[in-house]
Amino acid sequence: MRDKNLNPNKLDLAEEKKKLREMSFSEAVQYIWMYFKIPIIAVFAVLAIGIFLTVRIATNIPDNWLMVTFSNTTVDAGTGSPLWEAFTDAAGYDLTEKKVEFNSVSYFDYLQNQARGNAYYNAFVTLADVGELDAITMEVDSLAALGQSGRLMDLNDPRCAAIKEKYADRFVYYTPPEDDEDFDGPIPVGIDISDSILVTEYHLYQDSCAIGIGAHSENLEEVEYFIDFVLGDG
């Protein structure tokens, strides 16, 4: 029976050694695990985290040239895919300096109950909020709805001036409710790229496709180049 008075923080080491010497090996193992499993687990957790961080610091490239999520597609368009290879070759980025991250494992639709409880949407929110996500693609109507989340950049932002000059005629708009105190008409939150190679060559989407820019992206020049690339304007 467990000793209720045993406090791992106030141990009599001599007494504990005496107890262990009187036990068989299996009894000693069971005793140690019963009374000390929490600090043992904590030690191993600290070691595991330390090893993980050491490896990550030693091998991880700290920043991205570009990070794009291709949502709601069954086609592999992730890092290392033919699309990724074609883009990185065309862009000529030094991938030892920074990374190009493509992700095509993301399935959510803001039109469906604002994607509540969807783990992929939650991941999108996290990446967008910390500024890691530079762009996301999905069907046109879905992207327009996603504008309500506040995680897509308003393309009227002065930082998007070059993109607006090229692609204003392709803008996809989200229209806030008129009773919204900040209502000032439709907000451009994406660019229609339904005629891009994402549809015609790589078949990520069957019919419509739009791209939105992460609200806190700092890689707008790279996003612009990616849009140029998929539209054949690069």
C-alpha positions in Angstrom: 0.0 0.0 0.0 1.2 3.4 -0.9 2.7 5.5 1.9 0.6 8.6 2.0 3.3 10.5 3.9 5.9 10.0 1.2 6.9 13.4 -0.2 9.3 13.1 -3.2 10.5 16.6 -2.3 11.5 15.7 1.3 13.2 12.3 0.9 15.4 10.6 3.4 17.9 9.2 0.9 19.4 6.7 3.4 16.0 5.4 4.3 15.0 5.1 0.6 18.3 3.2 -0.2 17.6 0.8 2.7 14.1 0.1 1.4 15.4 -0.6 -2.1 18.1 -3.0 -0.9 15.4 -5.1 0.8 13.4 -5.4 -2.4 13.8 -7.7 -5.4 14.7 -6.0 -8.7 11.1 -6.1 -10.0 9.7 -4.8 -6.6 12.3 -1.9 -6.7 11.3 -1.0 -10.2 7.6 -1.0 -9.3 8.3 1.1 -6.2 10.4 3.7 -8.0 7.8 4.0 -10.8 4.9 4.3 -8.3 6.4 7.0 -6.2 8.6 8.9 -8.7 6.9 8.5 -12.1 6.0 12.3 -12.2 9.5 13.6 -11.7 10.9 10.8 -14.0 8.5 11.8 -16.8 9.3 15.5 -16.2 13.1 14.8 -16.6 12.6 12.8 -19.8 10.3 15.6 -21.1 12.9 18.2 -20.4 15.5 16.1 -22.1 13.3 15.4 -25.1 12.5 19.1 -25.5 16.2 20.0 -25.2 17.2 17.5 -27.9 14.4 18.7 -30.1 15.4 22.4 -29.8 19.1 21.6 -30.3 18.3 19.7 -33.5 15.9 22.4 -34.7 18.4 25.2 -34.0 21.1 23.3 -35.8 19.1 22.3 -38.9 16.2 24.7 -39.2 16.3 27.6 -41.7 14.8 30.5 -39.7 12.7 32.3 -42.3 10.7 31.6 -45.4 10.9 33.2 -48.8 7.2 32.2 -49.2 4.7 30.0 -47.5 1.5 29.0 -49.4 -1.4 26.8 -48.3 -3.4 25.1 -51.1 -6.7 24.4 -49.3 -9.4 21.9 -50.3 -7.4 20.0 -53.0 -6.6 16.3 -53.2 -3.6 16.9 -55.4 -0.1 16.9 -53.9 1.1 20.4 -54.2 3.2 20.4 -51.0 6.9 21.1 -50.6 8.9 18.9 -53.0 5.9 18.5 -55.4 6.2 19.2 -59.1 4.5 22.6 -58.6 7.0 23.4 -55.8 9.9 22.3 -58.0 8.7 24.4 -61.0 8.2 27.5 -58.8 11.5 27.3 -57.0 13.4 26.7 -60.2 11.7 29.8 -61.8 12.2 32.0 -58.8 15.8 31.0 -58.3 15.7 31.4 -54.5 18.7 30.4 -52.4 17.0 27.6 -50.4 20.0 27.4 -48.1 19.2 30.9 -47.0 15.4 30.7 -46.6 12.7 28.1 -47.4 9.8 27.9 -49.7 7.0 26.1 -47.9 4.0 24.7 -49.8 1.2 22.9 -47.9 -1.7 21.1 -49.6 -3.1 19.2 -46.6 -5.8 21.6 -45.5 -9.5 21.1 -45.7 -12.0 23.7 -44.5 -14.7 25.9 -45.8 -15.7 29.1 -44.1 -19.1 28.8 -45.8 -19.8 25.8 -43.5 -20.6 27.2 -40.1 -17.5 29.5 -40.3 -15.3 26.4 -40.1 -16.0 26.2 -36.3 -14.2 23.2 -34.7 -12.2 22.5 -37.8 -8.5 21.7 -36.9 -7.3 22.8 -40.4 -9.0 26.1 -40.0 -7.5 26.5 -36.5 -4.0 25.8 -38.0 -4.7 28.5 -40.7 -5.7 31.0 -38.0 -2.5 30.3 -36.1 -0.2 30.6 -39.1 -2.0 33.8 -40.3 -1.9 35.4 -36.9 1.8 34.9 -36.4 2.6 36.1 -39.9 3.9 32.8 -41.2 1.2 32.3 -43.8 1.8 34.4 -46.9 -1.0 33.2 -49.1 -3.8 30.7 -49.3 -5.8 29.3 -52.3 -9.2 27.8 -52.5 -12.5 28.0 -54.5 -13.5 31.6 -55.2 -16.7 31.6 -53.1 -14.9 30.0 -50.2 -12.1 32.5 -50.3 -14.6 35.4 -50.4 -16.3 34.1 -47.3 -13.0 33.6 -45.6 -12.5 37.3 -45.7 -14.9 37.6 -42.8 -12.3 35.9 -40.6 -10.1 39.0 -40.8 -7.1 36.8 -41.6 -6.8 37.9 -45.3 -5.2 41.2 -46.2 -7.3 44.0 -47.6 -5.9 44.5 -51.0 -6.6 48.2 -50.8 -3.8 48.3 -48.3 -1.0 50.6 -49.7 1.5 47.7 -49.3 -0.5 45.9 -52.0 -0.3 48.8 -54.5 1.8 46.8 -57.1 -0.6 43.8 -56.9 -3.6 46.1 -57.2 -2.2 47.8 -60.2 -1.8 44.5 -62.0 -4.8 42.5 -60.8 -7.5 44.9 -59.6 -9.8 43.5 -62.4 -9.5 40.1 -60.8 -10.3 41.1 -57.2 -12.5 38.9 -55.2 -14.6 40.8 -52.6 -16.0 40.1 -49.2 -19.0 42.2 -48.3 -19.4 42.9 -44.6 -23.0 43.3 -43.1 -24.3 46.8 -43.6 -24.9 47.1 -39.8 -21.2 46.6 -39.2 -20.0 49.9 -37.7 -16.9 49.7 -39.9 -18.9 49.0 -43.1 -17.4 50.9 -46.0 -18.5 48.7 -48.9 -17.0 45.4 -50.2 -13.4 44.6 -49.3 -11.0 43.0 -51.8 -9.6 40.0 -50.1 -8.4 37.8 -53.0 -7.5 37.5 -56.6 -9.4 35.2 -59.0 -6.8 32.9 -60.6 -9.2 30.4 -62.1 -7.3 30.5 -65.4 -4.0 29.8 -63.8 -1.8 26.7 -64.0 -3.1 25.6 -60.6 -6.3 24.7 -62.5 -5.2 24.2 -66.1 -2.0 22.3 -65.6 -1.7 21.0 -62.1 -5.5 20.5 -61.6 -5.6 21.5 -57.9 -9.1 22.8 -58.5 -11.8 21.8 -61.0 -13.3 25.1 -61.9 -12.7 28.2 -59.7 -9.6 29.2 -57.7 -8.7 32.4 -55.9 -5.7 33.4 -53.8 -5.7 35.5 -50.7 -2.8 37.0 -48.8 -2.2 36.4 -45.2 -3.1 39.5 -43.1 0.3 39.7 -41.5 2.5 38.6 -44.4 5.8 40.4 -44.8 6.6 38.7 -48.1 4.4 40.6 -50.5 7.0 40.8 -53.3 7.3 37.0 -53.2 3.5 36.6 -53.2 3.3 38.9 -56.2 5.9 36.9 -58.0 4.0 33.7 -57.2 0.8 35.2 -58.7 2.7 36.2 -61.7 4.1 32.7 -62.0 0.8 30.8 -61.8 -0.8 33.3 -64.3 2.1 33.1 -66.7 3.0 36.7 -66.2 6.4 36.2 -64.7 
